[in-house]
């Protein structure tokens, strides 16, 4: 859940509304945590890919279980897991102290 929460908040820009749901201000709707499972659902993972592409990241699949965004890669047993791990790696590699401009774009 830590990865999912970080991705929802930092990449998708959703705000934590309650312990079990986020609010998407762009669409004006609530998203329950059970309705956003990018590690398990390819459609949910592709939402993350689309958002990162909007922010200027290039998406590439090197193998069925390895995904890269601008050279930051992640692996997983499935494609959704690889996407989630790569997206989380972006968050880990771009700390607030060295990437204020990036987080201004994301949030």
ChimeraX attribute file (.defattr): number of C-alpha atoms within 10 A of each C-alpha:
attribute: neighborCount
match mode: 1-to-1
recipient: residues
	/A:1	9
	/A:2	8
	/A:3	16
	/A:4	18
	/A:5	21
	/A:6	17
	/A:7	21
	/A:8	22
	/A:9	18
	/A:10	18
	/A:11	22
	/A:12	20
	/A:13	20
	/A:14	23
	/A:15	18
	/A:16	16
	/A:17	13
	/A:18	11
	/A:19	8
	/A:20	11
	/A:21	18
	/A:22	21
	/A:23	19
	/A:24	18
	/A:25	11
	/A:26	9
	/A:27	7
	/A:28	8
	/A:29	11
	/A:30	17
	/A:31	18
	/A:32	15
	/A:33	16
	/A:34	8
	/A:35	11
	/A:36	19
	/A:37	19
	/A:38	24
	/A:39	21
	/A:40	14
	/A:41	15
	/A:42	17
	/A:43	13
	/A:44	16
	/A:45	21
	/A:46	16
	/A:47	14
	/A:48	20
	/A:49	23
	/A:50	15
	/A:51	15
	/A:52	19
	/A:53	13
	/A:54	10
	/A:55	13
	/A:56	11
	/A:57	16
	/A:58	15
	/A:59	19
	/A:60	15
	/A:61	16
	/A:62	11
	/A:63	10
	/A:64	13
	/A:65	16
	/A:66	21
	/A:67	26
	/A:68	22
	/A:69	21
	/A:70	12
	/A:71	13
	/A:72	17
	/A:73	21
	/A:74	22
	/A:75	21
	/A:76	17
	/A:77	11
	/A:78	15
	/A:79	24
	/A:80	25
	/A:81	23
	/A:82	25
	/A:83	30
	/A:84	28
	/A:85	25
	/A:86	24
	/A:87	26
	/A:88	22
	/A:89	17
	/A:90	21
	/A:91	17
	/A:92	11
	/A:93	11
	/A:94	13
	/A:95	12
	/A:96	13
	/A:97	6
	/A:98	10
	/A:99	11
	/A:100	12
	/A:101	9
	/A:102	13
	/A:103	16
	/A:104	10
	/A:105	11
	/A:106	16
	/A:107	12
